[in-house]
Amino acid sequence: MALELYMVGLVARDIEKSVEFYRQLGLDLPKGSKGETHIEVKMGRDLTFFLNASGRAGISESPHVVLEFYLKERSALIPSIPK
């Protein structure tokens, strides 16, 4: 079974500066996102790029990358999980 990369995200210390940086690179981030703690944009095909503010609940202060994969069934990852 092949994994499908579904989302790539960055946790940013300063989300406003990150939005500005990625817009300068040409990424079409949604307008009116100032003050948001989660911003995402569809990149084509089935891939989504997102930025999260590091102050969100459950997210540490250190910057990191988040990869999300699509699995058709959860049991494909861990067969012992009850349905």
C-alpha positions as CSV (number, residue, x, y, z in Angstrom):
1,M,0.0,0.0,0.0
2,A,1.4,3.4,-1.0
3,L,1.1,6.4,1.4
4,E,-0.3,9.6,-0.1
5,L,1.1,12.8,1.3
6,Y,-1.9,14.9,2.1
7,M,-0.6,18.0,3.9
8,V,2.7,19.7,4.7
9,G,2.6,22.2,7.5
10,L,5.0,24.5,9.3
11,V,4.7,25.7,12.9
12,A,5.9,29.3,12.9
13,R,7.1,31.4,15.8
14,D,5.8,34.5,14.0
15,I,3.0,33.5,11.7
16,E,2.6,37.0,10.2
17,K,6.2,37.1,9.1
18,S,5.9,33.6,7.7
19,V,2.8,34.6,5.7
20,E,4.7,37.6,4.3
21,F,7.7,35.4,3.4
22,Y,5.6,32.7,1.6
23,R,3.5,35.4,-0.2
24,Q,6.8,36.9,-1.5
25,L,7.7,33.5,-2.8
26,G,4.5,33.5,-4.7
27,L,2.3,31.3,-2.6
28,D,-1.4,32.4,-2.9
29,L,-2.3,32.4,0.8
30,P,-5.8,33.6,1.6
31,K,-6.3,37.3,2.0
32,G,-7.7,38.5,5.4
33,S,-5.7,35.9,7.3
34,K,-4.1,38.4,9.7
35,G,-4.6,37.3,13.3
36,E,-5.4,33.7,12.3
37,T,-3.6,30.8,14.0
38,H,-4.1,28.3,11.1
39,I,-3.8,29.2,7.4
40,E,-3.9,26.8,4.6
41,V,-3.8,26.7,0.8
42,K,-4.4,24.0,-1.7
43,M,-1.2,23.5,-3.7
44,G,-2.6,21.4,-6.6
45,R,-3.6,17.8,-7.0
46,D,-4.3,16.7,-3.4
47,L,-1.6,18.5,-1.5
48,T,-2.4,21.3,1.1
49,F,0.2,23.6,2.6
50,F,-0.5,25.1,6.0
51,L,1.0,27.4,8.6
52,N,0.2,27.1,12.3
53,A,1.1,29.6,15.0
54,S,3.3,28.1,17.6
55,G,1.0,29.4,20.4
56,R,-1.8,27.0,19.4
57,A,-2.8,24.5,22.1
58,G,-0.7,21.4,22.0
59,I,2.0,22.9,19.8
60,S,5.4,23.6,21.2
61,E,7.3,26.9,20.8
62,S,10.0,25.4,18.7
63,P,9.4,25.5,15.0
64,H,8.8,22.2,13.2
65,V,7.4,20.6,10.1
66,V,4.2,18.6,10.1
67,L,3.5,15.9,7.5
68,E,0.1,14.4,7.2
69,F,-0.5,11.2,5.1
70,Y,-3.8,9.9,3.8
71,L,-4.6,6.3,4.7
72,K,-7.7,4.6,3.3
73,E,-8.2,2.6,6.5
74,R,-6.7,3.2,10.0
75,S,-6.1,-0.5,10.3
76,A,-3.6,-0.3,7.5
77,L,-1.2,1.5,9.9
78,I,-1.8,-0.4,13.1
79,P,-3.7,-3.7,12.6
80,S,-4.5,-4.1,16.3
81,I,-6.7,-1.0,16.6
82,P,-10.3,-2.1,17.2
83,K,-12.9,-0.8,14.8
